Amino acid sequence: MPGARVVAADKLSGGAIQENWAVTVATGASSRRLVIRRDAPATIAASRSRAEEYALIAAAHRAGVRVPEPLGFCADPAVIGAPFAAMAWVEGTGYGPKVVRDLTLGGDRLALGRELGRQMALIHAIRPDAALARILGPRPADPARDAVAVLRGWLDARPAPRPGLEWALRWAERHAPPPDRVTLTHQDFRSGNVLIDADGLTAVLDWEFAAWSDPACDIGWFCARCWRFSRPDLEGGGIAPRSAVLEGYAAAGGTVPDPDRIRWWEVMAHARWAVIALQQGDRHAGGAEPSLHLALTGRIADVLEYQLLRMTAPEAA
């Protein structure tokens, strides 16, 4: 915008993998608030580049998914020190524990659960164009076993053994569901990555993990106990019953997966979050990005490992 100038810039909380800034841009007598998103000083292996994430958000926006309006991408690191995406500011609260606990947010919680299910169905219905398909790469023939292999690779790359996680991954190999549909998936659709205001959902955020997979992986991730925070009884992300989420998913054209398939992906959600938490702790311990938040995130893996052992207890037990 000719004559535009930045009059305020504030770093936003959250964003353990990326940096988010609220920026106010003035043009003449008017101003507009934007969000600038760029890489944090250190990141993790699974995170996509900002250019790839921006392309995914733009595709979701075109498909009617409730995401912040994508405004532009700058690949020149000389502008602010790293490539960055610019998106429209969206009101709402994103902090998962607060969203779950504060019943003044979200309006009718059953309706919110259905809307969240609807958004997942819209994501899974996206048909990527040729450019986005190149970013995503080939569709996996067996998403479940590929997911186990990726986690094992990440785990093997770390120096310290994690027997509980190894047990869970072996369980996952032995109980993996057969291949079924493969769609675009968000891969981090959960309480904490959606913005909620007093009336309901305002935006689905954080697309840096999006990939081809079994659509049940998004449902299992959203319903996993680790993302319910203080409401473990509400299986739909601590927000609503699982049934409401699945109703919304089906009403928007989604094919609801078999419950055993969803449960398998719930186990994998705990395993994946545990490995990511360890990687976050490594960013602190290795000195790449000293941070109390990252150090504490690394300790979450212990609780997740315990939950995994309970979820994958031997059948004879």
C-alpha positions in Angstrom: 0.0 0.0 0.0 1.6 3.3 -1.1 2.4 5.5 1.9 1.6 2.8 4.5 3.6 2.9 7.7 3.8 0.7 10.7 2.7 2.6 13.8 2.7 -0.2 16.4 4.1 -3.7 16.6 3.5 -6.1 19.6 4.7 -9.7 19.9 1.8 -12.0 20.6 1.9 -14.8 23.2 1.8 -18.4 22.1 3.4 -19.6 18.9 6.0 -21.9 20.3 7.2 -22.8 16.8 6.5 -19.5 15.0 6.6 -15.9 16.0 3.4 -13.9 15.7 3.3 -10.1 15.8 0.2 -7.8 15.9 1.1 -4.9 13.6 -0.9 -1.7 13.1 -0.5 -0.1 9.7 -1.6 3.4 9.0 -2.5 4.8 5.5 -3.5 8.4 5.6 -6.3 8.9 8.2 -7.1 5.2 8.5 -5.3 2.2 10.0 -5.6 -1.5 9.9 -4.4 -4.2 12.3 -2.5 -7.2 10.8 -0.7 -10.3 12.0 2.8 -10.9 10.8 3.9 -14.6 11.1 7.6 -15.6 10.8 9.9 -18.4 12.0 11.0 -18.5 15.6 14.8 -18.5 16.1 14.7 -22.3 16.2 12.0 -24.7 14.9 11.3 -28.4 14.7 11.7 -30.9 11.8 8.0 -31.3 11.1 7.2 -27.6 10.7 6.6 -26.4 7.1 8.2 -23.2 5.8 6.2 -20.0 6.1 5.7 -19.9 2.3 4.2 -23.4 2.3 2.0 -22.6 5.3 0.8 -19.4 3.6 -0.2 -21.4 0.5 -2.1 -23.8 2.6 -4.0 -21.0 4.4 -4.8 -19.4 1.1 -6.2 -22.6 -0.2 -8.3 -23.1 2.9 -9.6 -19.5 2.7 -10.7 -20.2 -0.9 -12.5 -23.3 0.2 -14.5 -21.5 2.8 -12.6 -22.7 5.9 -12.7 -20.1 8.6 -9.1 -18.8 8.6 -7.6 -15.3 8.8 -7.7 -13.6 5.4 -4.3 -14.1 3.8 -3.0 -10.7 2.6 0.5 -11.4 1.2 3.8 -13.2 1.6 7.3 -11.6 1.6 10.1 -14.0 0.8 12.9 -11.4 1.3 14.6 -12.0 4.6 16.1 -8.5 4.5 12.8 -6.8 5.3 12.4 -8.0 8.9 15.1 -10.6 9.2 13.1 -13.6 7.9 10.4 -14.4 5.3 7.0 -13.6 6.7 3.3 -13.9 6.0 0.8 -11.1 6.5 -2.8 -11.9 7.5 -5.9 -10.0 8.6 -6.3 -9.6 12.4 -9.1 -11.8 13.8 -10.6 -11.2 17.2 -10.9 -14.1 19.7 -9.2 -16.1 22.4 -6.8 -18.9 21.4 -5.4 -20.1 24.7 -6.7 -23.7 25.1 -7.1 -23.9 28.9 -9.0 -20.6 28.9 -11.3 -21.6 26.0 -12.2 -24.8 27.8 -12.7 -23.2 31.2 -14.3 -19.9 30.4 -17.9 -20.5 29.6 -18.5 -16.9 28.5 -16.6 -17.9 25.4 -18.0 -19.9 22.5 -21.7 -19.3 22.9 -23.7 -22.6 22.7 -21.0 -25.2 23.3 -22.9 -27.9 21.5 -23.2 -25.7 18.4 -19.5 -24.8 18.7 -18.6 -28.5 18.8 -20.7 -29.1 15.6 -19.0 -26.1 14.0 -15.6 -27.4 14.8 -16.6 -30.7 13.2 -17.9 -28.9 10.2 -14.6 -27.0 9.8 -12.7 -30.3 9.8 -15.0 -31.7 7.1 -14.3 -28.6 5.0 -10.6 -29.1 5.3 -10.8 -32.7 4.4 -12.8 -31.8 1.3 -10.2 -29.4 -0.1 -8.9 -30.5 -3.5 -5.4 -28.9 -3.8 -4.4 -27.3 -7.1 -1.2 -28.3 -8.9 1.0 -25.8 -7.0 -0.3 -26.9 -3.6 -0.1 -30.6 -4.6 3.6 -30.1 -5.3 4.1 -28.6 -1.8 2.3 -31.6 -0.2 4.1 -34.2 -2.3 2.7 -37.7 -3.1 -0.1 -39.1 -1.1 1.0 -41.9 1.3 -0.3 -45.3 0.5 -0.5 -46.2 4.2 -0.8 -43.0 6.4 -1.0 -45.0 9.7 2.2 -46.9 9.2 4.0 -43.9 7.7 3.0 -41.9 10.8 4.6 -44.5 13.1 7.7 -44.6 11.0 8.1 -40.8 11.1 7.7 -40.8 14.9 10.2 -43.6 15.3 12.7 -41.7 13.1 12.3 -38.6 15.2 12.7 -40.6 18.4 15.8 -42.5 17.1 17.4 -39.2 16.3 17.4 -38.2 20.0 20.3 -39.5 22.2 18.2 -40.5 25.3 15.9 -43.6 25.1 12.2 -43.4 25.8 11.0 -47.0 26.5 7.4 -46.0 27.1 7.2 -44.3 23.7 8.9 -47.3 22.1 6.2 -49.5 23.6 3.4 -47.2 22.3 4.9 -47.2 18.8 5.2 -51.0 18.8 1.6 -51.2 19.9 0.6 -48.8 17.1 2.4 -50.9 14.5 0.6 -54.0 15.7 -2.8 -52.4 15.7 -2.5 -50.0 12.7 -5.8 -49.6 10.8 -5.7 -50.6 7.1 -5.4 -47.8 4.6 -8.6 -46.0 3.7 -9.2 -42.4 2.4 -6.4 -40.0 2.2 -7.2 -36.3 2.2 -5.6 -33.0 3.1 -5.4 -32.8 6.9 -4.6 -29.9 9.3 -2.6 -32.1 11.6 -2.9 -29.7 14.6 -6.6 -29.0 14.8 -7.2 -28.7 18.6 -8.3 -26.4 21.4 -5.5 -23.9 21.5 -5.2 -23.6 17.7 -8.7 -22.1 17.2 -9.8 -18.6 18.0 -13.1 -18.3 20.0 -15.1 -15.2 20.9 -18.3 -14.8 22.9 -20.4 -16.1 20.1 -18.3 -19.0 18.7 -15.5 -19.9 16.3 -13.7 -17.0 14.6 -10.6 -18.7 13.0 -8.7 -22.0 12.6 -5.0 -21.2 13.1 -1.5 -22.8 12.8 -1.3 -24.7 9.5 2.5 -25.5 9.7 2.0 -29.3 10.0 -0.7 -29.7 7.3 -0.2 -32.8 5.1 -1.9 -35.7 3.3 -3.2 -38.3 5.8 -6.1 -40.4 7.0 -8.9 -37.8 7.9 -9.4 -39.8 11.2 -6.0 -38.4 12.3 -7.5 -34.9 12.7 -10.6 -36.2 14.6 -8.4 -38.3 16.9 -6.0 -35.4 17.5 -8.9 -33.1 18.4 -10.5 -35.6 20.7 -7.3 -36.8 22.4 -7.4 -36.5 26.2 -4.2 -34.4 26.1 -6.1 -31.5 24.5 -9.1 -31.5 26.8 -7.3 -29.6 29.5 -9.5 -29.3 32.6 -12.5 -31.0 31.0 -11.5 -34.6 30.3 -15.1 -35.6 30.3 -15.8 -33.5 27.2 -14.1 -35.6 24.5 -14.5 -32.9 21.8 -11.5 -30.9 22.7 -12.8 -30.2 26.2 -15.4 -28.0 24.6 -18.3 -30.4 23.6 -19.2 -34.1 23.6 -17.5 -36.1 20.8 -21.0 -36.8 19.4 -21.5 -33.1 18.6 -18.2 -32.8 16.7 -19.0 -35.9 14.7 -22.5 -34.6 14.0 -21.1 -31.4 12.6 -18.5 -33.4 10.6 -21.2 -35.6 9.0 -23.6 -32.7 8.3 -20.9 -31.0 6.3 -20.4 -34.0 4.1 -17.6 -35.8 6.0 -17.6 -39.6 6.3 -17.3 -40.4 10.0 -14.6 -43.0 10.5 -15.0 -46.2 12.5 -14.6 -45.5 16.3 -11.6 -48.0 16.5 -9.8 -46.0 13.8 -10.4 -42.8 15.6 -9.1 -44.3 18.9 -5.9 -45.5 17.2 -5.3 -42.0 16.0 -5.9 -40.7 19.6 -3.1 -43.0 20.8 -0.9 -41.6 18.0 -1.9 -38.1 19.0 -0.4 -38.7 22.5 2.7 -40.3 21.0 3.2 -37.5 18.4 2.7 -34.7 21.0 5.2 -36.5 23.3 7.8 -36.5 20.6 7.1 -32.9 19.6 7.3 -31.9 23.3 10.7 -33.6 23.5 11.9 -31.7 20.4 10.7 -28.4 22.0 12.7 -29.2 25.1 15.7 -30.0 23.0 15.5 -26.5 21.4 16.1 -25.1 25.0 18.6 -27.7 26.2 20.7 -27.5 23.1 21.0 -23.7 23.4 19.3 -22.9 20.1 16.5 -21.0 21.9 16.8 -20.7 25.7 13.3 -20.6 27.0 11.6 -21.6 30.2 8.4 -22.3 28.2 10.3 -24.7 25.9 12.0 -26.4 28.9 8.7 -27.0 30.6 7.1 -28.3 27.4 9.8 -30.9 27.2 8.6 -32.3 30.6 5.1 -32.8 29.3 6.4 -35.9 27.5 6.6 -37.7 30.9 2.8 -37.3 31.5 2.0 -38.3 27.9 4.2 -41.4 28.1 2.3 -42.4 31.3 -1.1 -41.9 29.5 0.2 -43.9 26.5 1.1 -46.9 28.8 -2.5 -46.8 30.2 -4.0 -46.5 26.7 -2.0 -49.4 25.3 -2.0 -51.9 28.2 -1.6 -55.5 27.1 -4.9 -57.0 26.1 -4.5 -59.8 28.7 -4.4 -57.2 31.5 
